[in-house]
Amino acid sequence: MNLVMPYGEGLVQAPMPHGQPLGTIEIQEAPPLPRVVEAIRKAINNPIGSDRGLFDLVNPGERITILVSDEFRLTGAEHVVPVLVNGLNEAGIPDAAIRIVFATGAHRPPTESEQTRILGEVMWNRLRSQLHVHDPRDRANLAYVGSTSRGTPVELNRRALDCDRLVATGAVVLHYFAGFGGGRKSIVPGIASIETIAHNHAMNLDPYQDRLNPAVQIGALNGNPVAEDMLEAARLIRVDFIVNTVLDRHGRIAAAFAGELDAAHRAAAQCARERFAVAIRGKADLVIASAGPAKNFVQSHKALFNAYQAVKPDGRIVFLAQCQEGLGGEQFTQWLRLGSPEHIFAELRKHSEINGQTALSTLQKTPITDMVTDLCDADVELLGARKAHSLAQAIARALDALTAAGQTDPTYYLMPSACYTVPFPT
């Protein structure tokens, strides 16, 4: 069999010498919305959990903040933002009263060209003087709004809060510790301080044992302390309205949901679960997974996490992650340099930090991983994986390791959209 897998924006291929294919774990096909603008506007005018649509909610003279995701999240904002802005104009809110805030969380700021792509050229040109990029470390531009019942001190972007109406946008996918993206994640981590983000994300650790908290589950909102704390933090302020999308496998809008912060998000989450969660009959000896166009390893890690859900404990993963922007930042690299999950656990107990969480999860999975990547040898060594120079070499190495362990006819899955597709063994 000849395998063809995504690598960055392109494709690579290699023969599969032997093995038992169990199938392709893939996002369900969903047709894109045929009339996107109409569908988004319909969602806004028929909100979930709210008795009034956004354009009936606002009043002339009010100032509006719209939160949008950064370059690391495909959301369809280039379609959503024009509908919002034009609808607000019709409701008596001029462009000058609308501010766009890029809710970056702890990510790097989007470049000007990335901002243009996110908003679309027309909106970027119309609103360019009212664009603001969140910086979680800019103490002067952060405001304390209270603490959650779990003790998270909530500090949020002052400029985002300096408005009469706050509107959050985003896309909903399954998330490995927040349960789902979208919704309250526009607030925490979106416009939160680095300290707020770290305290919230620290709940990913078991409070008593050196392990990940078993209550923190992908696709879980209820009972998930990270997800529940995010929602409680977001409710310390007034989020007037959200517009969340669910995308298809090609990044096109397949569904749109709007309304109250939690109710509309849960409706979108249910749609995302139906699209991205895939029941599998059992785990395989080998999983061949691609992170697609993810720009760095921190973003690619989501694909590795998902692949890990489909592989046997003594199996192997072949992981395609181009990572054209490197590992994802010096802070992540510093955590990797600690060298073992045990050392990372010890440091996280002293000082919780989002990159440490990702490093911990990474080092628990990479010992069984052969990686096809543009990362340098030193970076792959830090990750704890084995670097292969081609898909064919990675497959050969994985098969050799399985043969050495006594598995001469291994079962395998393909995961071409592993950043988004979440296997749930039955």
Sequence and secondary structure as in RCSB ss.txt:
>XXXX:A:sequence
MNLVMPYGEGLVQAPMPHGQPLGTIEIQEAPPLPRVVEAIRKAINNPIGSDRGLFDLVNPGERITILVSDEFRLT
GAEHVVPVLVNGLNEAGIPDAAIRIVFATGAHRPPTESEQTRILGEVMWNRLRSQLHVHDPRDRANLAYVGSTSR
GTPVELNRRALDCDRLVATGAVVLHYFAGFGGGRKSIVPGIASIETIAHNHAMNLDPYQDRLNPAVQIGALNGNP
VAEDMLEAARLIRVDFIVNTVLDRHGRIAAAFAGELDAAHRAAAQCARERFAVAIRGKADLVIASAGPAKNFVQS
HKALFNAYQAVKPDGRIVFLAQCQEGLGGEQFTQWLRLGSPEHIFAELRKHSEINGQTALSTLQKTPITDMVTDL
CDADVELLGARKAHSLAQAIARALDALTAAGQTDPTYYLMPSACYTVPFPT
>XXXX:A:secstr
 EEEEEETTEEEEEE  S EEEEE         SSHHHHHHHHHHS BS SS HHHH  TT  EEEEE  TT   
 HHHHHHHHHHHHHHTT  GGGEEEEE  TTS    HHHHHHHH HHHHHHHGGGEEE  TT GGGEEEEEE TT
  EEEEEHHHHSSSEEEEEEE  EETTTEESSGGGGTTTTTB HHHHHHHHGGGB SSSSSB TT  TT  TT H
HHHHHHHHHTTS   EEEEEEE TTS EEEEEEESHHHHHHHHHHHHHHHHEEEESS EEEEEEE TT  SHHHH
HHHHHHHHTTEEEEEEEEEE   TT SS HHHHHHHTT SHHHHHHHHHHS  HHHHHHHHHHHHGGGEEEE SS
 HHHHHHHT EEESSHHHHHHHHHHHHHHTT SS EEEEETTTTT EEEE 
